[in-house]
Amino acid sequence: MKQAIRAYDNILELVGQTPLIRLNKITADIPGQFFAKFEAFNPGHSNKDRIALYIIEEAERTGLLKPGDTIIETTSGNTGFSIAMVSLVKGYNCILAVSSKSSTDKINMLRAMGAKVYVCPANVAADDPRSYYQVAKRLHQEIHGSIYINQYFNDLNARAHYLSTGKEIWEHTAGQITHLVAPSGTGGTISGSAQYLKEQNPDIQIIGVDAYGSVLKKYHETQELDTNEIYPYRIEGLGKNLIPTATDFQSIDFFEKVNDEDSAHRARLVTQMEGMFVGYTCGAAMQAVAQLAERNYFKPSDVVVVMFPDHGSRYLSKIYSQEWMNEQGFFDSQHNEDPKRVEFINEMKGE
């Protein structure tokens, strides 16, 4: 008798159940145990596979999406890739309004996946007709038989992570997790994970990572949108110039802000020290851990999970490009250096 072929029916069956990987060298001097939730193991190489598949299948289940329809979304790259991948497998058209801040690598990958891409200026107000939010809304109104995912204001964004990511973290740590450190953009990943984890143990600390130039941290603290907080920054997929309703601010204990330069170097440092080729927001999450450690925040008994949302291959023309790093002046500044980072920068500069 022939044995059954062991294979998946399609690539979408690989979404979720990403590994928890112990961080060793980069956290060696910090009290506690640290683990990365390595979302690059999703087939689309980011945590956005989870929401793309869940939201699209919910639209199918409720009859909002029919064969031959068009899926539209705003994205800094990762969500777009995941939606394009799901659309390809399921047979839908895909149109993406993308921030000009997205790396060339990301935009090229979106087009390679069959998506029609509109590149929109990053540094305009959210209500500007040129912004990727408004472009996506206009396309949805113009195209018959289309749905707009609208991840920033879609409750299913957090729901997808409640049902998968949070549950996985709880199970993989055997319920021992004490802290979750996660970047916050749309807020779906951190909110859904936090909701599940807080239900299991309300004492778990949920730490959001925000960017300088973003409004999220101040809004969390004051419940006011302060437009004076807004200015251009380089990190993709982190922070916002508006308040996404997909973010459950009540489930987040506090935000830690990080800057472009430190986050870029920290990502490169994770890659060099741990052998994980990580993205820009992964570096931001790790930078937040480093800043908290400088303030003696962690204890030996802590079990800390750090969310690593995506893969370094999406930043080859940015943080992993010597030319780009030099153009940004990221090898010139000496502010907020730690010894590991100084050694790493000097090595990269050939000193």
ABEGO torsion letter per residue (X at the ends): XBBBBBBBABAAAABEGBBBBBBAAAAAABBEBBBBBBAAABAAGBAAAAAAAAAAAAAAAAGABBBGBBBBBBBAGAAAAAAAAAAAAAGBBBBBBBBAABBAAAAAAAAAAGBBBBBBBABBBAABAABAAAAAAAAAAABBGBBBAGAAABAAAAAAAAAAAAAAAAAAAGGABABBBBBBBAGAAAAAAAAAAAAABAABBBBBBBBBGBAAAAAAAAGBBBAAABBBBABBGBEBABBBAABBAAABABBBBBBAAAAAAAAAAAAAAAGBBBBAAAAAAAAAAAAAAAAGABBAABBBBBBBABBAAAAAABAABAAAAAAAGAAABABGBBAAAAAAAAAAAGX
